[in-house]
Amino acid sequence: MVFEDGWAASPLRWLMNALGDAQLAMMVENPGMVAAVDQHAAVLRDAIPLDRETLGDYLLGFLDELRHRGWAFTGEPDAPSLRLTAVCWLTRELDLLDGAAPA
């Protein structure tokens, strides 16, 4: 994943552009991935309020930890990529980007 200048100003929008659309499209044909993403989304629903600011802040912290650990997105469904896909799915389902300021 490439972290271009300014990405942290709009982390949800950046994530949707970086991998969200492709990952969400993969879910259409992969019921196992749907189940795994749903489990990650449930963890997020239980852990934090699901608004743009809080989900964006969560994403910043999660990505910071992934970068610290040297994780790289390979396209294979591992735990971090499934969690990121869950953030994308929640962002889309809750319309956290539509008509809003950068998120």
C-alpha positions in Angstrom: 0.0 0.0 0.0 1.3 3.4 -0.9 0.9 6.2 1.6 1.0 9.3 -0.5 1.4 12.8 1.0 -1.8 13.9 2.8 -3.4 10.4 3.0 -4.0 10.8 6.8 -6.2 13.9 6.2 -8.8 11.6 4.7 -8.0 8.1 5.8 -11.4 6.5 5.0 -11.4 7.9 1.5 -7.8 6.9 1.0 -8.5 3.3 2.1 -11.5 3.1 -0.2 -9.4 4.2 -3.1 -6.4 2.1 -2.1 -8.1 -1.2 -1.6 -11.7 -0.8 -0.7 -13.3 -1.1 -4.1 -11.3 -4.1 -5.2 -11.8 -5.9 -1.9 -15.5 -5.2 -1.7 -15.9 -6.5 -5.3 -14.1 -9.7 -4.3 -16.7 -10.3 -1.6 -19.4 -10.7 -4.2 -18.0 -14.0 -5.3 -16.5 -15.2 -2.0 -19.0 -16.2 0.7 -16.1 -17.1 3.0 -14.7 -13.7 2.8 -18.1 -12.2 3.5 -18.3 -14.2 6.7 -14.8 -13.2 7.8 -15.4 -9.5 7.0 -18.7 -9.6 8.9 -16.9 -11.0 11.9 -14.3 -8.1 11.8 -17.2 -5.6 11.3 -18.9 -7.0 14.4 -15.8 -6.5 16.5 -15.6 -2.9 15.3 -19.4 -2.4 16.0 -18.8 -3.6 19.6 -15.6 -1.7 20.2 -16.2 1.8 18.8 -18.9 4.3 17.8 -19.4 4.0 14.1 -19.2 7.5 12.9 -16.7 9.1 10.4 -14.4 10.6 12.9 -14.1 7.6 15.2 -13.8 5.1 12.4 -11.2 7.3 10.7 -9.2 7.6 14.0 -9.4 3.9 14.4 -8.1 3.4 10.9 -5.2 5.8 11.5 -4.1 3.9 14.6 -4.6 0.5 13.0 -2.5 1.5 9.9 0.2 3.0 12.1 0.5 -0.4 13.9 0.6 -2.3 10.6 3.3 0.0 9.3 5.3 -0.4 12.6 5.0 -4.2 12.2 6.2 -4.1 8.6 2.9 -5.5 7.2 2.3 -5.3 3.5 -0.9 -5.8 1.6 -0.4 -8.8 -0.7 -4.0 -9.2 -2.0 -4.4 -12.4 0.0 -7.1 -12.4 2.7 -5.1 -12.2 6.0 -6.4 -10.8 9.3 -5.2 -7.3 8.7 -6.6 -7.1 5.1 -9.9 -8.5 6.3 -10.0 -5.9 9.1 -9.3 -3.1 6.5 -12.0 -4.6 4.3 -14.4 -4.5 7.2 -13.6 -0.8 7.6 -14.3 -0.3 3.9 -17.6 -2.2 4.2 -18.8 -0.2 7.2 -17.8 3.0 5.5 -19.8 2.1 2.4 -22.8 0.7 4.3 -23.0 3.7 6.7 -22.5 6.2 3.8 -19.6 7.8 5.7 -18.2 9.4 2.6 -21.3 10.6 0.6 -21.5 14.3 0.5 -19.2 14.7 3.4 -16.0 16.6 4.0 -12.9 14.5 3.7 -13.1 11.5 5.9 
